[in-house]
Structures are given as structure tokens and as C-alpha cells.
Amino acid sequence: MRKKTLVILFILAAACGILAIIAEAPMILWTAQCSPDAGTCSSLPPSAIIGLILAGLFMLASATLGMTCWIAMLIKQAKRQQWSWFVCTILFGWIPMLIYLIVVPEMELPTIAMFQYQAYAPGIPQYQQPYAPGAQPYQPYPYPPQSRGEMQPPPSQG
């Protein structure tokens, strides 16, 4: 994932977490009215029930977005072989994630072309140039094939 996508996921996860805390406000206010000395509490108001449901949904969204961002960041750090960031992100969670998103610049991974390097193995003969200049190391296959049982036209009917 690109760093921009990780930043968006991180901000959305933090915003959902803050909204979950705000949605719990009616429940907090209701519990503040109930004191253990009074002995009785009124029933739970509808605003507190709705607040609890919303808080649960926002917490679920925050956890899902945060976990997605965390796993994507770990994958990105492992691909770049940034093992110190990787270990800190695993151990300390969102604090190194925030520092990583602020401090570490976005850079592309180098792409390695397939068959870029020729492997050398002792004992295996390597390709050798022909001995005589202009000589071919193999006989070219004649095209079109002459002797490989190509299809013959059907005999004429007449």
C-alpha cells in the first residue's frame, strides 16, 4: 500500500475511535446521575442505548481500520527490510505507526528484472562462442518443414 493510503486508514481509525468516545457520552452522564448512596437509578434512557450502539459500531470500525493499517504497515516494513521499525510497530502499536507515517519518506522499492544476473555454477559448462568466426553452433531447422510428414493435398478426383 502507498503511504498516502496508510495515512488515510490511520486517520479514519483515529476518527472512529474519537467518535466512539463521544457516542458514549450519554451513558457516562447517566451513570454520573446514579450514585451508590441513592440506592435507586432510573431506567436507561433511549439516548444512552443509542449511544451505546453507536459507540460499539464506531469501535468496530476503528478496530477494523486500525488493524488493516497495522498489518499493511508491517508488510511494507518487511518488504523494505526495515526490521527495527517492524519490531517497534509490533511491540508498541500505534505510537511507532504515527512516527513512521510522519518521519519515513515514501520511496519505491527497486524492481529486479527477471534473469538480470547470469548464474555461474562450477561444473556446468557455460555457453561458448563458436570457434570459427561466422560459424553457427547449431544447424538451423529448415522452414517450412520438408521431411516431417506435413499434410499432403488430397488426391485429385479425376
N, C-alpha and C positions, 0 to 999 in steps of 0.2 A: 504494500500500500504506500501511496505517496504520503509525505509528511503533512501535506495540507489536509488529507483525509483523516489522518490520525488526530490532528488538532481539532477538526470539526467533531469527531467522535468524543474526544476528551471534553470539549466544551459542552456538548449535548448531555453527556453523562453527569457533569457537574451541575448543569442547569436543572436536570431532572431530580437530582439529589436535593437541591435547594428547594425546588417546588414540593418535594415530598415533606420536607420540614415545615414549609409554610402551610401545607394542607393539613398537618397535624395540629395546627393552632387551635381550632375549636375544641379538640379533645383535651388539650393542655389547659385551656380556660375552664372547661367543665370540671376537670379533676382538681383545679385550684379552688373551686367553689365548695367542693366536698372536703370536709375536714373530719379527721377521725374522732374529734371530740363531739361533733354534732350527732354522730350515730346514724343519721339518715342522709341519703343522697337522692336527688330526683332522678328519674329515669334518663337515659342517654338521649339527648336531643337529636333531631334529624340532621342538623348541621354537623354534629360530631360524627355521625355514622357516615355521611357523605364524605367528610374529611378523611376518615379512616380508609374508606375505599379508594379515594383519590391518592392518598399517601401510599397505599400499597401498590397501586398501578405505577405511580412515579418511581417508587423504589425498584420495582421490577424492571422498568425501562432503564433506570440509571445503572442497575447491576448488569443488564444485558449489554448496554453500550460500553460501559466501563470494561467489562470482561473482553468484549470484542477488540477494543482499543489496546488492552493489555496484551492479549495474545498476538495481535498484529505487530505490536511494537517488539515483542520478544522474537518473533520470526524475522523482522527486519534487522534487529541487532545480531541475531545468529547468522544471517546471510552475510552481513558485513564483518563478522567475526569480532564484534565489539563485546568481548566477554566480561569486562568489568561493568559495563552498563547493563548487560544481561543479568549478571548476578545481583546487582543493586536493584534492578527492577523486580526481580523475583522476591528478594528479601524485604524490600521496603515499600513496594506498591506504587501508589500514586505520586509520591514526592519525587522519586527519580524520573517518573514519567513526565511530570511537569518540567523538571530541569532539562531533561533530554529534548523535549519539544522546543524549549526556549534557546538552549545553548548550541546543540549539534546542528550544523548546516545540512541542508538537503544535498545529497550527491548521488549520482547514478553509479550503479555497480558496473564494472567493466565487463563487457561481453567477450567471452572467449570463443573464437571461431573454432568450429569442429575441424579436426585434423590440421590444426595450426602448426603443431610441432611433430617432427618425424621421430618416432621412437627408434631407439637403437637397442638391439638385444644381441649379446655375443653369441656366436654360433649360428645365427640366422643370416644367410647371405643377403646382402643389400643389393639394390639394383645397380648394375654396372653398365657403363656406356659401351656401345659396340666397339669392337677392336678396330675395324676399318672405318674411315670417315665415309659417311653416306650409307653404310650398310644398315639393314634393319635387323633387329634382334629376333624377329619372327616373320613368318610368311603370311602376308595378308590373305584373308579369306576372300575368294572371288565373289563378286556381287554382280549380277544376281547369281544364285547358286546354279551350278551346271550339273552336278552329279548327285544330288541329294534326293532324288525321287520327286522332283517337282511335278506338279499336275500337268498332265498332257491334255491337249484339247480332245474332245470326244471324236471318234472316227466319223467321217462323213457318211451319210446315208445314201449314197447314191450310186 
